Amino acid sequence: MKGKLILLAAMLLGIFSTSSFAQLKLNGAGATFPYVIYSKWFDTYHQKTGIEFNYQSIGSGGGIKQVTEGTVDFGASDAFLSEKQMKTIKQKQGTPVLHIPTVMGAVVLSYNLPNVGKGLKLSPEVLSDIYLGKITMWNDSRITSINKGLSLPSDPILVAHRSDGSGTTNIFTGYLSKVSKQWSDKVGSGTSVNWPVGLGGKGNEGVAGIVKQTEGSIGYVELAYAVQNGLPYASLKNKAGYFVEPTFDAVSEAAAGYIKNMPADLRVNITNADGKGSYPISGFTWLLIYKNMKDKQKVEAIKNFLKWAVTDGEKYAKGLYYAPLPKEVVKLDLEKIKQITYKK
């Protein structure tokens, strides 16, 4: 009896919360792009509430597959679902899926050129030709002409790309398809493509690992992975003709033109955006949430977590090299979260 009174008193004083005793576990899988901030969110929220998160960072393709099969409570992807994918999930799981944007990020071109260091510039034409296998040496005149002052080596370029289904790949190849007709016609865009050249790595961490270990290499990764591995990354020439570094402001500017006309389902592509300060390979990342769920406790847990993530959780974004959501998107998120319901 005494123990119960102590516990009750502690709860009334706010020392514990009832959710601390729930022993609830939420299972998720998907994108590696936001894994750095999701890890922080899941750990922080667990400490606040006692709710555990089991998140498998397996790539957007894997996350979409598990959401489709119903083997997780939520998925994560940097590629929004196609109409066909959404229809398939609704047929298999008996519920629509909602897209909840969480943060924005930059896909950067990291490279390993020890005698060059920082400062490499790349244009859309040069970048697409590197990944098409048409530019194969670092001292190619098309690279050196836009990098005067840098001593580029006469070494072959090793191209690194993702080997798994990836939303980061979807953002990157979507950008290349916009800026290169040959890329669009020959390779196209998607979470997986048939790469003309290069070596594949699993996850953003896999590509970053290849670049870090291999002189002369170049690979696309989310900004946080380049920073964590101490890798330099290129400035890219944007649609307005300016070479821009991947900063928070540059990602926010890329999104600015799209936010005013954000679609109701919150699915939007912001690559190759207008604006002289916009970084051209920017993107949202989404959590994929079943609109109707059969576990009442999990419904409340997911809704409460999402509300926290897109409000208080955004304060962690910049410190982990993501761009926080614009307030207009946060407002849309909160409205979308209200639609998540318990349904037997």
Secondary structure as UniProt FT lines:
FT   HELIX           2..12
FT   TURN            13..14
FT   HELIX           18..21
FT   STRAND          25..30
FT   TURN            33..34
FT   HELIX           35..49
FT   STRAND          52..57
FT   HELIX           60..69
FT   STRAND          74..77
FT   HELIX           83..93
FT   STRAND          97..111
FT   TURN            114..116
FT   STRAND          121..122
FT   HELIX           124..132
FT   TURN            138..139
FT   HELIX           141..144
FT   TURN            145..146
FT   TURN            148..149
FT   STRAND          158..162
FT   HELIX           167..179
FT   HELIX           181..186
FT   STRAND          199..201
FT   HELIX           203..213
FT   TURN            215..216
FT   STRAND          217..222
FT   HELIX           223..228
FT   TURN            229..230
FT   STRAND          235..237
FT   TURN            239..240
FT   STRAND          243..244
FT   HELIX           248..259
FT   TURN            260..261
FT   TURN            264..265
FT   TURN            271..272
FT   TURN            276..277
FT   STRAND          282..290
FT   STRAND          292..293
FT   HELIX           296..309
FT   TURN            310..311
FT   HELIX           312..316
FT   HELIX           318..320
FT   HELIX           327..337
FT   TURN            338..339
FT   STRAND          341..342
//
